[in-house]
């Protein structure tokens, strides 16, 4: 009772006091400057770099997927950084090495006279490797804070997302004119300082990393992977190896079909492993988002040529200039991304996960379907110019896409068990990234089968005839997993804790443990009894807080009455959790 009174009367700490200046500054440098501004410049220049190398649409998608594979290797990064400290540190040395490699890659892309496709992809891989590693280590750090203050989670995620959107907007404004007038090299050179700035939090230890005591400053330190950490250790190893195998196959094998089959096989194997060995609530949420990502097949390789081809290449095309395609459409997308994050924080952060996912996914599919109208040139038949139509449709897609994305980031932050932050965050985010990689490979295969293989050559009008089919499949695909929402997504609100029981375990009650008989009936009954007590106390606290917010004094008798009314439901709620 005293704890509740203190919670009701104690002042709410400020956002800065709650999360700390060092963490917020590190988020600014890694997520906002590096990924928002620097990543925006690299992302905008990447397609134009491959266009200059005469790469066709499907191959462009495969190469960009290969360059972004580091985001699918986060699990292996977390495994190596946690298990093999350098100079007594698990994070700073690896960030330093990745930063040096990224700076060298930026210099090569900025000054090399005639880079090859392979060297270009390798440099982009090194650049995205630094971004992925910085993402992983910083996200693992702020997930610790979110778990202790889940009610502040949406605020922190809004800060992260809005900062990325603002800096991405600035980079987009700059990139269009730079690409139009100076080419791709200047973009890489301007992004170079953003990568180098990461040396600052490394030197100042803004991740608040404590040096490992004792003599084990170098070499393996596997104590975290014994006991409860062994299975996450093996899953991280398998996930990282899957990404490496996909990387090697993509560089050695030219067949789009074989590459897609390899990617799909590795993705489904990774899904099966995670579903078998992780605790049910984590496995189900991961399965839903993985399936939704692979069904959203990529078509951006062909769409890029559709919008930017000259009249000589595609007579009936939109013929967008580089500046309009990058800055015009990009600014609308970045601004609407910020708007979507703000709408989420003001209007939707207290919705249930299921209602949020269903409504935003369906609306996002309808907005994506507008691309079919442009590819079929229907808007031209009715006198709607391409520029206005694409700006409007892009705005709708971005706002709805951001609303659909935010609940996932909140869930990811809450699904990380205590003591396993780095590797578990890596596993979940890497699984999602691997799903998007499979979607890009699948989209490349679909485009190839439909004959949509533009590369900027003259008179390639016929290569765009079936692009609308691929766009329709891409828009409708993410709706397929919605049939599994009630099975895979928890019913709670986004401000509720997802890991109430045994919060330090990633495998409690997993399919593997049940098959091995490690969860017996007595253990189940004790767990459900514990859940019953926690849910009862949680219900009382929430009732008291709601009464306080309405200007009423919380009543102990009322809370007891509430407990009696809920007594018939508590056990089923505990079993569901």
HUVENMO-V385924 format. One record per pair of residues at least 12 apart in sequence whose ideal C-beta (glycine too) atoms are under 6 Angstrom apart, sorted by the first residue. I is the first residue (numbers start at 1). J is the second residue. If there is no record, write none. Layout:
BEGIN
i;j
I;J
I;J
END
This chain:
BEGIN
i;j
4;541
4;544
8;548
18;152
19;145
22;206
26;138
26;201
26;206
29;197
29;201
30;134
30;138
31;160
31;164
32;163
32;164
32;167
33;194
34;194
35;131
36;164
36;167
36;168
37;167
37;171
37;194
38;191
38;194
39;131
40;168
40;171
40;172
41;171
41;175
41;187
41;190
41;191
42;127
42;191
44;175
44;326
45;184
45;187
47;304
48;179
48;184
49;184
51;456
53;117
54;455
56;453
56;455
57;301
57;302
57;305
57;447
57;453
57;454
58;256
58;301
58;444
58;447
58;448
58;453
60;301
61;298
61;301
61;440
61;443
61;444
62;444
63;121
65;437
65;440
66;121
66;250
67;121
67;124
67;125
67;128
68;128
69;243
69;247
70;128
70;129
70;132
71;132
71;433
72;243
72;430
72;433
72;434
72;437
73;240
73;243
74;132
74;136
74;426
74;429
74;430
75;236
75;239
75;240
75;426
75;427
75;430
76;240
77;133
77;136
78;136
78;422
78;423
78;426
79;236
81;94
82;224
82;422
83;220
83;222
84;220
85;212
85;221
87;217
88;211
88;212
88;217
89;209
91;137
91;207
91;209
92;202
95;202
96;202
98;129
98;130
98;133
99;130
99;198
99;199
101;126
102;126
102;127
102;130
102;195
103;195
103;196
105;123
105;126
105;127
106;188
106;192
108;123
109;123
109;188
110;185
110;188
110;189
136;426
139;425
140;421
140;422
140;425
141;207
143;413
143;416
143;421
143;425
144;421
146;413
150;497
151;495
153;410
153;413
154;349
157;409
157;410
158;341
158;345
161;341
162;338
162;341
165;334
165;337
165;338
168;334
169;334
172;327
172;330
172;331
172;334
173;327
175;187
175;326
176;323
176;326
176;327
177;323
179;322
179;326
180;322
180;323
228;505
231;277
231;507
232;420
232;423
232;506
235;273
235;277
235;427
236;423
236;427
238;273
239;270
239;430
242;266
242;270
246;263
246;266
249;262
256;444
256;445
256;448
257;445
259;441
260;441
260;442
260;445
263;438
263;441
264;438
267;434
267;438
271;290
274;286
275;287
276;511
276;512
277;510
277;512
278;506
278;510
279;507
279;508
279;509
279;510
280;509
282;415
284;488
285;411
286;428
286;431
287;488
288;481
288;488
288;489
289;408
289;432
290;431
290;435
291;481
292;478
292;481
293;432
293;435
293;436
293;439
294;435
294;438
294;439
295;477
295;478
295;480
296;439
296;477
296;478
297;439
297;442
297;443
297;446
297;474
297;477
298;439
298;440
298;443
299;443
299;470
299;471
299;474
302;447
302;452
302;467
305;454
306;464
307;320
307;325
308;320
308;325
312;458
313;456
313;458
313;460
314;461
315;461
318;386
329;394
332;391
332;394
332;395
333;394
333;398
336;395
336;398
336;399
337;398
337;402
339;399
340;399
340;402
340;403
341;402
344;403
344;406
349;494
350;493
352;493
353;407
353;489
353;490
354;485
354;489
356;407
357;485
360;400
360;403
360;404
361;404
361;482
363;400
364;400
364;401
364;404
365;475
365;479
367;396
367;397
367;400
368;397
368;475
369;475
370;393
371;471
372;468
372;471
372;472
375;467
375;468
375;471
376;468
407;494
410;494
412;428
414;498
415;498
417;504
417;505
417;506
418;503
418;504
419;504
420;506
424;506
446;470
447;470
450;466
450;469
450;470
452;466
452;467
500;534
501;531
528;574
528;575
531;574
531;577
532;570
532;571
532;574
535;570
535;573
536;563
540;559
543;559
543;562
END
